[in-house]
Amino acid sequence: MSLKNVIVFAAILVSAAGCKQEDMLTHTNSATPAPQNVSNIQVINKPGGAVLTYKLPNDPNLLYVKAKYERRPGEIVETKTTYFSDSLFIEGYGDTNEHQVQVISVGKNNKESDPQVISIRPLTPR
């Protein structure tokens, strides 16, 4: 090994030894209440599901919105979207029956709003 290679190798070892893993900084406040609910929920029934559109609350604690629903007996499904979106997609139904969907706002501290229950009636699946 040449002297140049030894110096480079030693420099790498010294710099690597000086590195340490930092914990991620989180700026959430566990005392902050759950975010406000979305409003003006509109249902657009689609084949096998529906699209929910809504108005986002003006809440700085809002992280995402989720829908929780039972696709088949005993099969609870969640779909989520960030606060950059104003719609959720509900899918996977094989019938045209009425189904209940819970729409929930979730905060940066993972606190959930009270669910808003809405009804969808999927169109005939393709």
N, C-alpha and C positions, 0 to 999 in steps of 0.2 A: 504494500500500500504506500502510495506516495504521501509526502508531507501535506500536500494540498488536500488530498482525500481525507486524511486524518483530521485536518482542521475543519473541513466542511462537516464531517461526521460529528465531531465534538460540538460544533455550533448547533447542529440539529438536536443533539441530545440535551444541551443546555437550554435551548428554547422550548423543547418539549417538556422538560422538567419544570419550567416556570409556568406552564399552562395548568389551569385547574378548571374544573367544571363548575359553572355558575348555575344556580337555581333560576328557573324562569320567574320573572317578576309578574305578579298578578295584581291587577288594580281593581279588584272586585271588593265590594263591601257587603258582607253577609247580613248587615242590618238593613240594607236597602230592601224595600218591599218588592213583591212580584210586579212585573210590568203590567200596564193597562192592557185590556183586551183589544183585539182588532175590532173594527166596526164595519157596518155596511157590508156584511157578507152576502155575496151573490153566488148562486149555484147555476152552473152550466152543465146540465147532464150530457154525458157522452156515452158511446158504446162501452159497456163494461165498467163505467165509473163516472167521474164528474171532475170538473175544474171549479175550485172555489177561488173567487177573487174577493178582496177586502181592502179596507183602508187601514194603514198602519197607524198605531198611536204615536204621538210625539213624545216618546219616552226614551231618554238616553240609556236606560238600563236594558232595553230590549235587545236580545241577541238573536233569537229566531222564533218562528211560528211553527207549530206542529199540528197535525191532524192525527187523531187516534180513532180507529174504527175496527169493527169485527168483520173481516172479509168472509169467513166461514165460521160456523159454530166452533168456538174455542180458539180461533186464530185471530189474535189481536195484532194489528199492524199499525205502525206509525210512519208518517211521511213528514219530512221537515224541510224548511226553506229559510234562508237567512233573511235578515231585515232589509236586504236590498231588493227583495221580491215582494210582489203583492198578490201572489197566487200559490195555490197548492193543488197537486194532482192526486186524485183518489182513483185507484184502479184495482182491477182483479176480480170484479164481480161477474158471475156467470148467470145472473138473472136480472129481471127488471123490477124487483121488489123495492119497497122503500127501506132505506138503511139510515141509521143514526151515525153522525160523525161529530166528534168532539174537537173543537178548535181551541188551542191553548197557546198563549204567549209565554215565552221562557226568557228569563233575565240572564244577564251576564254572571250572576251568582247562582244560576240554576234554579231559582225559585219560579214556580209556575203560577200563572193566573188561574182563576176559576174557569173550568171548561165552559165553552158555549156549545150547546148541542144544536145541530142543524140536521135537516133531513135531505137526503139525495134520493133520486130514483133513476138509476142507470138505464140507458137505452139498451136495446138488444145487442148483446156482444157480437162481434164479427167473427 
